[in-house]
Amino acid sequence: MKANSKFLLLICITLFCVGCKNNYSNHTSKGEVADSSFISNFSQPLNVKFAQGFGVDNYKDYKRVSILDIQTKDTIATYFFLPKGITTPDAIKDTTKIIRVPIERVAIMSTTYLGAFDLFDATSLIVAATDCSLINNSKAIERVKNGSITDLGSSMEPNAELITAANPDILLLSDMTKDSEKIFFGNTKVRQVIENDWKETTLLGRAEWLKMVALLTGEITKGNEIFDRICNRYNEVKQRVGNKANMPSILFGTDYKGQWYLPGKDSYVTHMIEDASGSFDTPVQGNISQPMAFEAILNRYKSADKWLSLGVLGVKTLEDLQQNNPRYALFDAFKNGEVYMADKKLNANGGNDFFESGVYAPDVVLKDLVSILYPDIFPNYKTVYWRRLPK
């Protein structure tokens, strides 16, 4: 996201917050009482294993969720999840941060979150979303068509009036600044919940944010089971590839206006390649991508065996790619036809399912990548998210 786009988003949400009053109290309204089976399910422990951006403290009647800055480990926001009908425990001093579950209506500020709701068969809870033209989920697309999901416009400039009109219980969004809790939470009619899967440094860490949906729906047992199955499948793929002595060397990304943004050593991209037993020699430290000159990239990766990219809009073939930059033909991977992009599931408007369902299918993403680097391991496998560029 560009800086000016972030600024516009913050202004829009802030104005929305100022224009609303706090309609929440310490207790739920009459008739909103969770049944005993729901409360029993919700009381099950929810533990975080891989994600660094949030933590859960399990208590008898509620769960405290802390949203964390991955770099500093500072707490960005805190929420208290309580079943409807449960009296607010004395231990919770700030009742403005209480979220009663299960929620019934949610607005999402990124199509990425659809992937998690779909795992819980809970796309029907979504009543508003940004960038609806980019949605890949068939159930959500149908809900947009029949008016069940309100299109809030661009995530860069969401329509605050439409957010209000959709009347969601929760507004799910990513944080933009260190003051996100003050800007997004405050005394507002709609509770804002921060969801920062995109900041995680591993595929499993990104996928574990599905547990936020488990909290919002109260499906704690189901959330644990879904994620455990994902982890098991992911580890099975890792075990199949093992530790190779001769790993294929990797070039990652593409040039953008004379700059090539290279992922850091602690990024999810680098760890993904490592888990697939690929060799990605990045000089960038940390988990943030840094720009490098084309000449530096060519010097470092000219002889790389495979070239991976998350996708370039409008590029279907090697010829298309070369038209973007004729110098791409200087790389050995281009000459050998070993260029792969993670845009196999692209909708008509450019919405990439790699960033929707793919975030919560790390095992499939990894298996795709292993089949590219070591075709003999899964000889009859057809990739889901990655594709090889034809001539």
C-alpha positions in Angstrom: 0.0 0.0 0.0 1.3 3.5 -0.8 1.7 6.0 2.0 -1.0 8.3 0.6 -3.4 5.4 0.3 -2.8 4.5 4.0 -3.4 8.1 5.0 -6.7 8.2 3.2 -7.8 4.9 4.8 -7.0 6.2 8.2 -8.9 9.5 7.7 -11.9 7.6 6.4 -12.0 5.2 9.4 -11.3 7.9 11.9 -14.2 10.1 10.6 -16.4 7.0 10.7 -15.4 6.4 14.4 -16.0 10.1 15.4 -19.5 10.0 13.8 -20.7 7.0 15.9 -21.7 6.6 19.5 -20.9 3.7 21.8 -23.9 1.5 21.9 -22.2 -1.2 23.9 -22.7 -2.1 27.6 -21.3 -4.6 30.0 -24.1 -7.0 29.3 -25.8 -8.3 26.2 -29.3 -7.4 25.4 -32.3 -9.6 26.2 -32.5 -12.8 24.2 -28.7 -12.8 23.3 -27.6 -15.8 25.4 -25.2 -18.5 24.2 -26.3 -22.0 25.0 -24.4 -24.4 27.2 -22.8 -26.4 24.4 -21.5 -23.2 22.8 -20.0 -22.0 26.1 -18.5 -25.4 26.7 -16.8 -25.3 23.2 -15.7 -21.7 23.7 -14.0 -22.7 27.1 -11.6 -25.0 25.3 -8.0 -23.6 25.2 -6.9 -21.9 22.0 -3.1 -21.8 21.8 -0.9 -20.0 19.3 1.9 -22.0 17.9 3.5 -20.2 14.9 2.0 -16.8 14.5 4.0 -14.0 16.1 1.4 -11.2 15.6 -1.2 -12.3 18.2 -1.4 -14.2 21.4 -4.3 -15.7 23.4 -4.7 -16.0 27.2 -7.4 -18.6 28.1 -9.5 -17.9 31.2 -12.5 -19.7 32.6 -15.2 -17.5 31.0 -13.3 -15.5 28.5 -10.2 -15.2 26.3 -7.9 -12.2 26.2 -6.4 -11.7 22.7 -3.3 -9.4 22.3 -2.4 -8.1 18.8 1.4 -7.8 18.8 4.0 -5.9 16.8 6.1 -8.6 15.3 9.3 -6.5 15.3 9.1 -5.0 18.8 6.7 -7.4 20.5 4.7 -4.4 21.8 1.0 -4.9 22.2 -1.0 -3.0 19.5 -4.5 -3.9 20.7 -6.2 -6.0 23.3 -9.6 -7.7 23.0 -11.7 -9.7 25.5 -13.9 -12.4 23.9 -16.9 -13.5 25.9 -19.9 -15.6 25.0 -23.2 -13.8 24.9 -25.1 -13.9 28.2 -22.0 -14.3 30.3 -21.7 -11.7 33.1 -18.6 -9.6 32.6 -15.8 -10.9 34.9 -14.4 -8.4 37.5 -11.0 -9.0 36.0 -12.0 -7.1 32.8 -11.6 -3.4 33.7 -11.9 -1.9 30.2 -15.3 -3.0 29.0 -15.0 -1.1 25.7 -12.7 -3.9 24.5 -15.2 -6.7 25.0 -16.4 -8.6 22.0 -19.5 -10.8 22.5 -19.5 -14.0 20.5 -20.7 -15.6 18.3 -20.8 -12.6 16.0 -23.6 -12.5 13.5 -22.4 -9.8 11.0 -18.9 -8.9 9.9 -17.4 -6.4 7.5 -14.0 -7.2 6.1 -11.4 -4.7 4.7 -9.5 -7.3 2.7 -10.6 -10.2 0.6 -7.8 -12.3 2.2 -10.1 -12.9 5.2 -12.6 -14.8 3.1 -10.2 -17.7 3.0 -10.4 -18.1 6.7 -14.2 -17.7 7.0 -14.7 -20.3 4.2 -12.9 -22.9 6.3 -15.5 -22.5 9.0 -18.4 -22.5 6.4 -19.0 -18.9 7.7 -19.0 -16.8 4.6 -22.7 -16.1 5.3 -21.6 -13.9 8.2 -19.9 -11.4 5.9 -22.2 -8.5 5.1 -19.8 -6.0 3.7 -16.3 -6.2 2.0 -13.9 -4.0 0.1 -12.6 -4.8 -3.4 -15.5 -7.2 -4.2 -14.4 -7.4 -7.8 -11.3 -9.2 -6.7 -13.1 -12.0 -4.8 -12.5 -15.6 -5.9 -14.7 -17.4 -3.4 -17.8 -18.6 -5.3 -20.2 -18.4 -2.3 -19.0 -14.8 -1.6 -19.4 -13.8 -5.2 -23.0 -15.0 -5.2 -23.7 -13.0 -2.0 -22.3 -9.9 -3.7 -24.5 -10.5 -6.7 -27.7 -10.9 -4.7 -26.9 -8.0 -2.4 -26.2 -9.9 0.7 -22.6 -8.5 0.8 -22.3 -4.7 0.4 -19.4 -3.5 -1.7 -17.5 -1.0 0.3 -15.4 0.2 -2.6 -11.6 0.2 -2.6 -9.7 -0.9 0.5 -7.6 2.3 0.0 -10.8 4.5 0.3 -13.6 2.5 1.9 -17.1 4.0 2.0 -17.7 4.9 5.7 -21.4 5.5 5.1 -21.8 2.0 3.6 -20.0 0.5 6.6 -22.5 2.1 8.9 -25.5 1.0 6.8 -24.3 -2.6 6.7 -24.5 -2.6 10.5 -21.8 -5.2 11.2 -20.9 -6.4 14.7 -17.3 -6.4 13.7 -15.1 -4.5 11.3 -12.1 -6.8 10.4 -9.0 -4.9 9.2 -5.2 -4.6 9.3 -3.4 -2.0 11.4 -1.6 0.8 9.6 0.2 2.6 12.5 1.4 2.1 16.0 -1.7 4.0 17.2 -4.1 1.6 15.5 -5.8 0.7 18.8 -6.7 4.4 19.4 -7.7 5.1 15.8 -9.6 1.9 15.1 -11.0 0.8 18.4 -12.1 3.8 20.5 -15.7 4.5 21.4 -17.4 3.4 18.2 -20.6 1.6 17.3 -18.8 -1.1 15.3 -16.0 -3.0 17.0 -12.7 -3.1 14.9 -10.6 -6.2 15.1 -7.1 -6.1 13.7 -6.1 -9.1 11.5 -2.4 -9.0 10.5 -1.7 -12.3 8.8 0.2 -10.5 6.0 3.0 -9.5 8.5 3.8 -13.0 9.5 7.2 -14.5 8.6 6.1 -18.1 7.8 3.3 -19.8 5.8 2.1 -21.5 8.9 2.2 -18.3 10.9 0.0 -16.6 8.3 -2.4 -19.5 8.2 -2.8 -19.5 12.0 -4.7 -16.3 11.9 -7.7 -18.5 11.0 -8.0 -18.8 14.8 -9.3 -15.3 14.9 -12.3 -16.5 13.0 -12.5 -19.4 15.5 -12.7 -16.7 18.3 -15.3 -14.6 16.4 -17.5 -17.6 15.8 -16.8 -19.4 19.0 -15.8 -22.5 17.1 -12.6 -23.1 19.2 -12.5 -26.9 18.8 -13.0 -26.6 15.1 -10.3 -23.9 14.8 -7.8 -26.1 16.6 -8.7 -29.1 14.5 -8.5 -27.3 11.2 -5.1 -25.8 11.9 -3.7 -29.1 13.3 -4.7 -30.8 10.0 -3.0 -28.1 8.0 0.1 -28.4 10.1 0.2 -32.2 9.7 -0.2 -31.9 5.9 2.5 -29.2 5.7 4.9 -31.3 7.7 4.2 -34.3 5.5 5.3 -32.4 2.5 8.4 -31.2 4.2 9.3 -34.7 5.2 8.8 -35.9 1.6 11.3 -33.4 0.2 13.7 -33.8 3.1 17.1 -32.0 3.2 18.6 -32.1 -0.3 22.3 -31.9 -0.9 22.0 -30.1 -4.2 19.2 -27.6 -4.0 18.0 -25.6 -7.0 19.0 -21.9 -6.8 16.2 -19.4 -6.8 15.6 -15.9 -8.2 12.5 -14.2 -6.7 10.4 -11.3 -7.8 10.4 -8.9 -10.8 11.6 -5.4 -11.6 9.3 -2.5 -10.8 10.3 0.9 -12.3 14.0 0.2 -12.1 13.8 -1.4 -8.6 13.7 -5.0 -7.7 12.1 -5.6 -4.3 13.9 -8.6 -2.7 12.4 -10.4 0.3 14.4 -10.5 3.5 16.0 -13.5 5.2 13.2 -13.6 7.8 10.3 -13.2 5.3 7.6 -15.8 4.7 8.9 -16.0 1.1 12.4 -17.0 2.1 11.1 -19.5 4.7 8.7 -20.9 2.2 11.6 -21.6 -0.3 13.7 -23.1 2.5 10.9 -25.4 3.5 10.7 -26.6 -0.1 14.5 -27.2 0.0 15.3 -24.4 -2.4 18.3 -22.1 -2.2 17.5 -18.4 -2.0 20.5 -16.3 -1.3 19.0 -13.0 -0.3 21.3 -10.2 1.1 18.3 -8.4 2.7 18.0 -8.7 6.5 14.8 -9.0 8.5 11.3 -9.7 7.1 10.8 -6.6 5.0 11.5 -6.5 1.2 14.1 -4.0 0.1 14.7 -2.4 -3.3 17.8 -3.4 -5.3 19.0 -2.1 -8.7 18.4 -4.4 -11.7 22.1 -4.7 -12.3 22.7 -6.0 -8.8 20.0 -8.6 -9.2 21.4 -9.7 -12.6 24.9 -10.0 -11.1 23.7 -12.1 -8.2 21.0 -14.3 -9.8 21.9 -14.5 -13.5 22.6 -18.3 -13.3 19.7 -19.2 -10.9 18.0 -22.5 -11.7 14.4 -21.3 -11.1 12.7 -17.9 -11.2 9.7 -17.5 -8.9 7.3 -14.5 -8.8 3.9 -13.9 -7.1 2.6 -12.7 -10.5 2.6 -9.7 -12.8 -0.7 -8.3 -14.0 -1.2 -9.0 -17.7 1.7 -11.4 -18.0 0.6 -14.8 -19.3 3.7 -16.0 -21.2 7.4 -15.6 -21.3 6.9 -13.2 -24.3 4.6 -11.0 -22.2 7.2 -10.9 -19.4 10.0 -10.0 -21.8 7.9 -7.1 -23.2 7.8 -5.7 -19.7 11.6 -5.7 -19.6 13.7 -7.0 -22.5 16.6 -7.6 -20.0 14.7 -10.4 -18.4 16.0 -12.6 -21.2 19.5 -12.3 -19.7 18.6 -14.6 -16.9 19.3 -18.3 -17.4 16.0 -19.3 -15.8 14.2 -17.2 -18.5 16.3 -18.8 -21.3 15.5 -22.3 -20.0 11.8 -21.6 -19.5 12.0 -22.1 -15.7 9.8 -19.1 -14.7 6.9 -19.7 -12.4 4.2 -17.4 -11.1 1.7 -17.9 -8.2 -1.2 -16.5 -10.2 -2.8 -19.7 -11.6 -6.1 -18.9 -9.9 -6.8 -15.4 -11.1 -10.3 -14.0 -11.6 -11.3 -11.8 -14.6 -10.5 -8.6 -12.6 -7.1 -9.7 -11.5 -8.0 -11.0 -8.1 -5.4 -13.6 -7.1 -6.7 -16.5 -5.0 -3.1 -17.1 -3.8 -3.8 -14.2 -1.4 -7.3 -15.4 -0.5 -7.7 -19.1 -0.1 -3.9 -19.6 -0.5 -3.1 -17.9 2.8 -5.0 -20.6 4.6 -3.7 -23.5 2.5 0.1 -23.3 3.2 0.4 -27.1 2.7 -0.9 -26.8 -0.8 1.3 -23.8 -1.6 4.3 -25.7 -0.3 3.4 -28.8 -2.3 3.1 -26.7 -5.4 6.5 -25.3 -4.8 8.1 -28.7 -4.1 6.6 -30.1 -7.3 8.3 -27.2 -9.2 11.7 -27.7 -7.6 11.6 -31.5 -7.5 9.1 -32.8 -10.1 10.0 -36.4 -9.3 8.7 -36.2 -5.7 5.1 -35.7 -6.8 5.2 -36.9 -10.4 1.4 -36.8 -11.2 0.7 -33.7 -9.1 -1.0 -30.7 -10.7 -0.2 -27.4 -9.1 -3.1 -25.3 -7.6 -1.6 -21.8 -7.2 1.7 -21.8 -9.2 2.1 -22.1 -12.9 4.9 -22.3 -15.4 5.0 -19.5 -17.9 4.7 -20.9 -21.5 6.6 -19.4 -24.4 
